[in-house]
Amino acid sequence: MDSGIDGAALKKIDPRAMSSGGADHPQRSLCSALPNPCDVATLGGGVGAVRSSSSHAAGIDNGPPHPAAVATPVNALLIAFNKPFNVLCQFTDRSAPPRRTLAEFGLPREVYAAGRLDYDSEGLLLLTDEGALAHRLTDPHHRQDKTYLVQVEGTPHPDQLHALRDGVGLNDGPTLPARVRLRETPPKLWPRDPPVRVRKTVPDAWLELTLREGRNRQVRRMTAAVGLPTLRLVRVAMGGVALQDLQPGQWRIQQP
């Protein structure tokens, strides 16, 4: 797929981003979207760190600055990482056999995930070394926008979309209202490995969904509750930070 991105759009790799995470990265625990959701353009390149690239070059409209965007504390390190499918949001795993973790992607040793992204979900994961910033990104009282591209099984009916927008009753209570839009065409995403299993006799569709809360497996539970099972889930923005052109396994240091 031709993304239309010129290699010159990428800036010089930051030397700090080249430090090795290593398998001995200590496990850290957390102290516990934008208005116009974006397409993610395909970018060639392997696992590693890249600097912020031009949103215009990637064909992405990030819209105006988001009022809830996080103000990064002085000297805090904030990293945007494209988490691949079937990777844990932690640096170690004691299961047998062990699952893939963040340790294999060369992330700085001092960072930890600000919030979570399910093992079987993909896309933007923010990491930081600053507890106050992590708290602001994840504390429910701040209600940071989180935007997802969601592939669902079935053809969404207007009533189903209205239900998602108004709030869905789940076993842990009703959800807050959400912004939901049915996409006319599939987004430009990297191929998933392994591919999504789709039934040829059942149609599927893509939604753009923005939440301001973060319950366990919330998006999947919401779409299932209205009769639209989730097939693929990719987070493309959180707290005013967009995934942009990062490919699975790539990361960049996010500027304050």
SERO-4910 file (N, C-alpha, C, O; in steps of 0.05 Angstrom, whole numbers):
BEGIN
 pado doro    nc1    nc2    nc3   cac1   cac2   cac3    cc1    cc2    cc3    oc1    oc2    oc3
  Met    A     17    -24      0      0      0      0     18     25      0     36     27     16
  Asp    A     12     44    -18     27     68    -20     15     89     -1     -7     97     -5
  Ser    A     31     97     19     20    116     39     23    144     30     10    162     42
  Gly    A     40    150     10     44    177      2     61    192     21     61    217     21
  Ile    A     77    179     38     94    192     58    123    191     48    133    170     41
  Asp    A    135    215     46    162    217     38    180    212     63    174    221     84
  Gly    A    202    197     59    219    192     82    230    217     95    238    216    118
  Ala    A    232    239     79    242    263     90    224    275    111    232    293    126
  Ala    A    199    265    112    180    276    131    188    268    160    180    281    179
  Leu    A    204    247    162    212    238    189    237    254    197    256    257    182
  Lys    A    237    263    222    260    278    233    281    259    244    277    234    245
  Lys    A    303    270    252    325    254    263    317    238    288    303    249    305
  Ile    A    326    214    289    320    197    313    333    210    337    357    218    337
  Asp    A    318    211    359    329    222    384    348    202    396    340    178    399
  Pro    A    372    210    404    391    190    416    380    176    441    386    153    445
  Arg    A    363    190    457    352    177    481    334    153    473    331    135    489
  Ala    A    322    155    449    303    134    441    317    108    433    304     89    427
  Met    A    343    108    432    358     84    423    367     67    446    379     46    442
  Ser    A    361     75    471    369     58    493    353     32    493    329     32    486
  Ser    A    365     10    501    352    -16    500    335    -21    524    343    -16    547
  Gly    A    310    -31    519    293    -38    541    303    -63    555    305    -64    579
  Gly    A    309    -84    538    320   -108    549    300   -125    564    280   -114    574
  Ala    A    305   -150    566    287   -169    579    287   -165    610    268   -174    623
  Asp    A    307   -151    620    309   -147    649    296   -121    658    301   -112    681
  His    A    280   -109    641    266    -84    648    249    -89    673    233   -107    672
  Pro    A    252    -73    694    236    -77    718    206    -73    713    199    -55    698
  Gln    A    190    -89    725    161    -87    722    152    -62    738    159    -59    762
  Arg    A    136    -45    726    126    -22    740     95    -22    739     84    -31    719
  Ser    A     83    -12    760     54    -11    760     45     18    761     59     35    772
  Leu    A     23     23    749     12     50    748     -2     57    774    -13     39    787
  Cys    A     -1     83    781    -15     91    806    -45     88    802    -60    107    801
  Ser    A    -51     65    800    -78     53    802    -78     24    803    -99     12    805
  Ala    A   -167    220    398   -182    222    400   -190    249    394   -207    266    399
  Leu    A   -184    247    389   -186    275    382   -214    281    372   -229    263    365
  Pro    A   -223    308    371   -249    314    362   -254    304    333   -277    297    326
  Asn    A   -233    304    317   -236    293    290   -218    269    288   -194    271    282
  Pro    A   -228    245    293   -211    221    293   -197    217    267   -207    225    246
  Cys    A   -172    206    268   -155    206    245   -152    179    232   -156    159    246
  Asp    A   -146    179    206   -137    155    193   -108    151    200    -94    171    206
  Val    A    -98    127    199    -70    121    204    -57    113    178    -64     92    167
  Ala    A    -39    129    168    -26    123    143     -5    101    146      7    100    167
  Thr    A     -1     85    126     19     63    127     46     75    122     50     90    103
  Leu    A     66     67    138     93     77    136    112     54    136    110     36    154
  Gly    A    130     52    117    149     31    116    170     34    139    174     56    149
  Gly    A    182     12    147    202     13    168    196     -8    189    174    -17    192
  Gly    A    217    -16    203    214    -37    223    210    -26    251    203     -2    255
  Val    A    213    -44    270    210    -36    298    231    -17    306    255    -20    298
  Gly    A    224      3    321    244     23    331    231     49    338    207     51    339
  Ala    A    248     69    342    239     95    350    240    115    327    259    114    312
  Val    A    220    132    325    220    153    305    212    178    318    198    178    338
  Arg    A    221    201    307    212    226    318    185    233    306    177    221    286
  Ser    A    172    253    317    146    262    307    149    270    278    168    283    270
  Ser    A    130    262    261    130    268    233    107    287    227     91    293    244
  Ser    A    107    297    203     87    317    195     60    304    192     57    285    176
  Ser    A     40    315    206     13    304    203      3    309    175    -13    293    164
  His    A     11    332    163      1    337    136     12    317    117     -2    308     99
  Ala    A     38    310    120     50    291    102     37    264    105     35    249     85
  Ala    A     26    257    128     13    232    132    -16    232    125    -30    212    126
  Gly    A    -26    255    116    -54    257    107    -73    256    131    -95    246    128
  Ile    A    -65    267    154    -81    266    178    -90    294    186    -74    312    186
  Asp    A   -116    296    192   -127    321    202   -131    318    231   -150    305    240
  Asn    A   -114    331    247   -117    328    276   -136    348    288   -142    347    311
  Gly    A   -145    367    272   -164    387    281   -151    407    300   -127    407    303
  Pro    A   -167    424    313   -156    444    331   -145    431    356   -152    408    363
  Pro    A   -128    445    371   -118    434    396   -140    427    415   -160    441    417
  His    A   -138    403    427   -159    393    444   -158    407    471   -136    408    483
  Pro    A   -180    416    482   -180    430    507   -170    413    531   -161    424    551
  Ala    A   -172    386    528   -164    369    550   -136    358    547   -127    340    562
  Ala    A   -121    368    527    -94    358    522    -77    361    547    -79    381    561
  Val    A    -60    341    552    -45    341    576    -21    360    574     -6    359    554
  Ala    A    -17    376    594      7    393    596     29    376    609     27    369    633
  Thr    A     50    370    594     71    353    605     88    368    625     98    390    619
  Pro    A     93    357    649    110    370    668    138    374    657    147    359    640
  Val    A    152    394    668    179    399    659    197    374    663    196    362    685
  Asn    A    212    367    643    231    344    644    217    317    644    230    296    646
  Ala    A    190    316    642    177    290    641    181    278    614    183    292    594
  Leu    A    183    252    613    187    237    589    159    225    581    148    209    597
  Leu    A    150    231    558    124    220    548    129    207    521    140    220    503
  Ile    A    122    182    518    127    167    494    100    157    482     83    147    497
  Ala    A     98    160    456     75    149    441     85    123    428    105    124    413
  Phe    A     71    101    433     80     75    423     56     62    409     34     63    419
  Asn    A     62     49    387     41     34    372     43      5    381     60    -10    372
  Lys    A     26     -3    400     27    -30    411     16    -50    390     -7    -47    381
  Pro    A     31    -70    383     21    -90    365      0   -108    378     -3   -108    403
  Phe    A    -14   -122    362    -34   -142    371    -19   -164    387      3   -172    380
  Asn    A    -32   -173    408    -22   -194    425      5   -187    438     24   -203    438
  Val    A      6   -163    449     29   -155    465     18   -143    491     -1   -128    491
  Leu    A     30   -151    514     21   -141    540     31   -113    544     52   -105    534
  Cys    A     16    -97    560     24    -70    567     42    -70    592     37    -54    610
  Gln    A     61    -88    593     80    -90    616    106   -101    605    107   -111    582
  Phe    A    126   -100    622    153   -108    613    161   -137    620    182   -146    611
  Thr    A    145   -150    637    151   -178    643    125   -194    642    103   -183    644
  Asp    A    128   -220    640    105   -238    640    113   -265    652    133   -277    643
  Arg    A     99   -273    673    106   -298    686     90   -322    676     93   -344    687
  Ser    A     73   -319    656     57   -341    646     76   -360    631     98   -353    623
  Ala    A     66   -384    627     81   -405    612     63   -416    590     42   -428    596
  Pro    A     72   -414    565     95   -400    556     92   -369    559     69   -360    559
  Pro    A    113   -354    562    110   -325    565     99   -312    540    104   -320    518
  Arg    A     83   -291    545     72   -275    523     91   -252    516    109   -245    532
  Arg    A     87   -240    493    103   -217    485     97   -194    503     75   -190    512
  Thr    A    118   -178    509    116   -155    527    129   -131    515    140   -132    492
  Leu    A    128   -109    529    140    -84    520    171    -85    520    184    -68    508
  Ala    A    182   -106    533    211   -107    536    226   -110    510    250   -104    508
  Glu    A    212   -120    489    226   -125    464    228   -101    445    239   -104    423
  Phe    A    219    -78    453    217    -55    435    237    -33    440    234    -11    429
  Gly    A    256    -37    458    277    -18    462    268      8    475    280     29    470
  Leu    A    247      7    491    237     31    504    256     39    527    270     21    538
  Pro    A    257     64    534    274     73    557    267     58    582    243     52    587
  Arg    A    286     52    598    283     35    622    265     47    643    252     33    658
  Glu    A    264     74    644    250     87    666    220     91    662    206    101    680
  Val    A    209     84    638    181     90    633    163     66    640    172     43    642
  Tyr    A    137     72    644    117     52    648     91     61    634     89     85    628
  Ala    A     73     43    629     49     49    614     30     67    630     25     62    654
  Ala    A     21     88    618      0    105    630    -27     95    620    -36    103    599
  Gly    A    -39     78    636    -63     65    628    -57     39    614    -34     30    614
  Arg    A    -78     26    604    -75      0    592    -88     -1    564   -105     15    558
  Leu    A    -79    -20    549    -91    -27    523    -92    -57    523    -71    -70    526
  Asp    A   -115    -69    518   -118    -98    521    -98   -113    504    -89   -103    483
  Tyr    A    -91   -136    513    -72   -154    499    -80   -158    470    -62   -158    453
  Asp    A   -106   -160    464   -115   -165    437   -124   -140    423   -138   -141    403
  Ser    A   -117   -117    433   -122    -91    420    -96    -80    410    -74    -88    418
  Glu    A    -98    -61    392    -74    -49    379    -75    -19    382    -95     -7    389
  Gly    A    -52     -6    375    -52     23    372    -38     38    395    -19     27    407
  Leu    A    -47     62    399    -32     81    416    -32     73    445    -53     69    458
  Leu    A     -8     71    456     -3     68    484     16     90    493     37     93    480
  Leu    A      9    105    514     27    125    524     43    115    547     32    100    564
  Leu    A     68    121    548     86    113    570    100    138    581    106    157    565
  Thr    A    105    139    606    118    162    619    135    153    643    132    131    653
  Asp    A    152    171    651    168    167    676    158    185    698    171    187    719
  Glu    A    136    199    693    126    220    712     99    211    723     79    210    709
  Gly    A     98    206    749     74    197    762     50    216    760     28    208    756
  Ala    A     56    243    762     34    262    760     22    262    733     -2    265    730
  Leu    A     38    260    712     28    259    685     12    234    680     -9    234    668
  Ala    A     22    211    690      8    186    687    -20    188    700    -40    178    690
  His    A    -20    200    724    -46    203    738    -65    220    722    -89    214    721
  Arg    A    -55    242    711    -73    260    696    -83    246    671   -106    251    662
  Leu    A    -67    229    659    -76    215    634    -97    194    640   -113    188    623
  Thr    A    -96    182    664   -113    159    669   -134    163    690   -153    147    691
  Asp    A   -132    183    707   -152    187    728   -179    193    716   -181    211    699
  Pro    A   -200    178    724   -227    182    712   -237    211    715   -253    220    698
  His    A   -229    225    735   -239    252    739   -230    271    717   -243    291    712
  His    A   -207    265    704   -198    282    682   -212    276    656   -212    293    638
  Arg    A   -222    252    653   -238    244    630   -225    251    604   -236    266    587
  Gln    A   -201    241    600   -186    246    575   -200    230    552   -207    207    555
  Asp    A   -202    244    529   -214    231    506   -196    208    497   -171    210    496
  Lys    A   -208    185    489   -194    163    477   -210    155    452   -234    148    454
  Thr    A   -197    155    429   -210    150    404   -201    124    392   -177    118    391
  Tyr    A   -220    108    383   -215     81    372   -227     78    344   -248     90    338
  Leu    A   -213     63    328   -225     52    303   -233     24    309   -217      7    318
  Val    A   -259     18    304   -270     -7    313   -283    -22    289   -302    -11    277
  Gln    A   -273    -45    283   -285    -62    263   -305    -80    276   -299    -94    295
  Val    A   -330    -78    267   -352    -94    280   -364   -112    260   -364   -108    236
  Glu    A   -376   -134    271   -390   -153    254   -419   -144    251   -432   -139    271
  Gly    A   -428   -143    226   -455   -134    221   -456   -107    208   -436    -93    206
  Thr    A   -480    -99    200   -485    -72    189   -499    -55    210   -522    -60    216
  Pro    A   -485    -35    220   -497    -18    242   -523     -5    233   -524      8    211
  His    A   -543     -7    249   -569      7    245   -568     33    260   -555     35    281
  Pro    A   -582     54    250   -582     79    265   -589     76    294   -578     91    311
  Asp    A   -607     58    301   -615     55    329   -591     44    346   -588     52    369
  Gln    A   -574     27    334   -551     17    348   -530     39    353   -518     41    374
  Leu    A   -527     57    333   -508     79    336   -518     99    357   -503    109    372
  His    A   -545    104    357   -556    122    377   -552    110    405   -546    125    424
  Ala    A   -555     84    408   -551     72    434   -522     75    444   -518     81    467
  Leu    A   -503     72    426   -475     76    433   -470    105    441   -455    110    460
  Arg    A   -482    124    427   -478    152    433   -491    160    459   -480    176    474
  Asp    A   -514    149    465   -529    157    489   -518    144    515   -523    154    537
  Gly    A   -505    121    512   -496    106    535   -509     79    536   -533     76    531
  Val    A   -492     58    541   -501     31    541   -502     20    569   -483     24    584
  Gly    A   -522      5    576   -524     -8    602   -506    -33    603   -512    -52    589
  Leu    A   -486    -33    620   -468    -56    624   -472    -67    652   -486    -55    668
  Asn    A   -459    -89    658   -463   -101    684   -450    -85    706   -457    -89    730
  Asp    A   -433    -66    700   -421    -48    720   -432    -20    718   -420     -1    727
  Gly    A   -456    -18    705   -469      8    703   -470     19    675   -455     10    658
  Pro    A   -486     40    671   -488     52    644   -462     67    637   -449     78    654
  Thr    A   -455     67    611   -432     82    602   -440    111    598   -463    118    594
  Leu    A   -419    128    598   -424    156    591   -430    159    561   -422    142    546
  Pro    A   -443    181    553   -447    185    524   -420    185    510   -400    194    520
  Ala    A   -420    175    485   -396    173    469   -401    186    442   -423    189    433
  Arg    A   -379    193    429   -381    203    401   -376    179    383   -356    165    385
  Val    A   -395    174    364   -394    151    347   -400    160    318   -419    175    314
  Arg    A   -385    150    300   -390    155    271   -385    130    255   -365    116    259
  Leu    A   -403    124    237   -400    101    219   -383    110    195   -390    130    182
  Arg    A   -361     97    191   -343    104    169   -355     93    142   -365     71    141
  Glu    A   -352    109    122   -361    100     95   -342     81     82   -349     64     67
  Thr    A   -316     84     89   -295     66     78   -277     57    101   -275     71    121
  Pro    A   -265     34     98   -246     24    119   -223     43    122   -214     55    102
  Pro    A   -212     45    146   -188     62    150   -163     49    138   -162     25    133
  Lys    A   -143     66    133   -118     56    122   -100     47    145    -85     62    156
  Leu    A   -102     21    151    -87     10    173    -67    -11    163    -71    -22    141
  Trp    A    -47    -17    179    -29    -39    173    -43    -65    175    -63    -67    189
  Pro    A    -35    -86    160    -47   -112    163    -42   -123    191    -21   -120    202
  Arg    A    -62   -136    202    -59   -148    228    -48   -176    226    -54   -191    207
  Asp    A    -31   -183    245    -19   -210    245    -24   -223    272    -14   -214    293
  Pro    A    -41   -244    273    -54   -257    250    -78   -240    240    -88   -223    254
  Pro    A    -87   -246    216   -110   -230    204   -135   -235    220   -139   -255    234
  Val    A   -153   -215    218   -180   -218    230   -196   -239    216   -196   -241    191
  Arg    A   -209   -256    232   -226   -277    220   -253   -265    214   -268   -257    233
  Val    A   -260   -263    189   -286   -253    182   -302   -274    167   -291   -291    153
  Arg    A   -328   -274    171   -346   -293    158   -356   -280    132   -367   -259    131
  Lys    A   -351   -295    110   -358   -284     84   -388   -279     81   -396   -262     64
  Thr    A   -404   -293     96   -433   -290     94   -444   -267    112   -467   -261    111
  Val    A   -426   -256    129   -435   -235    147   -419   -209    141   -395   -209    141
  Pro    A   -433   -187    136   -419   -162    131   -405   -151    156   -411   -159    178
  Asp    A   -386   -133    151   -374   -119    174   -372    -90    167   -375    -81    144
  Ala    A   -366    -73    187   -365    -44    184   -344    -33    203   -336    -46    222
  Trp    A   -337     -8    199   -318      6    216   -331     30    229   -345     46    216
  Leu    A   -326     33    255   -336     56    270   -312     72    281   -291     62    285
  Glu    A   -317     98    284   -299    116    300   -313    122    326   -335    133    326
  Leu    A   -301    114    348   -314    116    374   -296    130    394   -273    122    397
  Thr    A   -306    151    406   -290    166    426   -303    165    453   -327    172    456
  Leu    A   -288    156    473   -298    153    500   -283    173    518   -262    183    512
  Arg    A   -295    178    542   -282    194    562   -281    179    589   -280    191    610
  Glu    A   -281    153    587   -278    136    610   -262    111    600   -258    108    576
  Gly    A   -254     94    619   -237     72    611   -241     47    627   -223     39    643
  Arg    A   -264     35    625   -269     10    639   -256    -14    625   -248    -12    602
  Asn    A   -255    -36    639   -243    -60    628   -259    -69    604   -283    -74    605
  Arg    A   -245    -71    581   -255    -81    556   -281    -67    549   -300    -79    539
  Gln    A   -282    -41    553   -307    -26    551   -317    -25    522   -341    -29    518
  Val    A   -300    -19    503   -310    -17    475   -322    -43    466   -343    -43    454
  Arg    A   -308    -65    471   -319    -91    463   -346    -97    476   -364   -108    464
  Arg    A   -348    -90    502   -373    -96    516   -396    -77    505   -419    -86    504
  Met    A   -389    -53    498   -409    -34    488   -420    -44    461   -444    -45    457
  Thr    A   -402    -51    443   -411    -59    416   -426    -86    418   -446    -90    403
  Ala    A   -417   -104    435   -432   -129    438   -460   -124    449   -478   -138    442
  Ala    A   -462   -105    468   -488   -100    480   -509    -90    460   -533    -93    465
  Val    A   -500    -77    438   -519    -68    418   -520    -87    394   -532    -80    374
  Gly    A   -508   -110    396   -510   -130    375   -489   -127    353   -494   -136    330
  Leu    A   -466   -114    359   -445   -110    339   -418   -120    351   -403   -103    360
  Pro    A   -413   -145    350   -388   -156    362   -363   -143    350   -362   -139    325
  Thr    A   -344   -136    366   -319   -124    356   -300   -146    345   -295   -166    357
  Leu    A   -290   -140    321   -271   -158    308   -243   -148    310   -224   -164    313
  Arg    A   -239   -122    309   -213   -110    311   -216    -82    325   -235    -68    320
  Leu    A   -196    -76    342   -198    -52    358   -170    -38    358   -151    -50    367
  Val    A   -170    -13    348   -145      2    346   -148     29    358   -165     45    349
  Arg    A   -133     36    379   -134     63    390   -116     81    374    -93     75    370
  Val    A   -127    104    366   -112    123    349   -106    149    363    -91    165    352
  Ala    A   -118    155    386   -113    180    400   -120    177    429   -138    162    437
  Met    A   -106    193    446   -111    192    475    -99    218    487    -76    224    483
  Gly    A   -115    232    503   -105    255    518    -93    276    500    -74    289    509
  Gly    A   -103    280    476    -92    300    458    -68    291    442    -57    307    427
  Val    A    -59    266    445    -37    254    429    -48    235    408    -64    218    415
  Ala    A    -40    238    383    -49    221    362    -28    201    354     -4    206    356
  Leu    A    -37    178    345    -18    157    335     -3    166    311     21    160    308
  Gln    A    -16    181    293     -4    190    268      6    167    252     -8    148    247
  Asp    A     32    168    243     42    148    224     59    126    237     73    111    223
  Leu    A     58    123    263     73    101    276     63     74    267     38     69    266
  Gln    A     81     57    261     74     29    254     76     11    278     89     19    298
  Pro    A     65    -13    278     66    -30    301     95    -34    311    113    -41    295
  Gly    A    100    -30    336    127    -33    348    143     -8    347    164     -7    360
  Gln    A    134     13    333    149     38    332    140     57    354    117     55    363
  Trp    A    158     75    362    151     94    383    166    120    378    186    121    363
  Arg    A    156    141    390    169    167    388    167    181    415    148    177    430
  Ile    A    187    199    420    185    216    444    166    239    437    170    253    418
  Gln    A    146    241    453    125    262    448    135    288    461    141    289    485
  Gln    A    136    309    445    144    334    455    123    347    473     99    345    468
  Pro    A    132    362    494    113    376    512     96    396    496     79    409    507
***
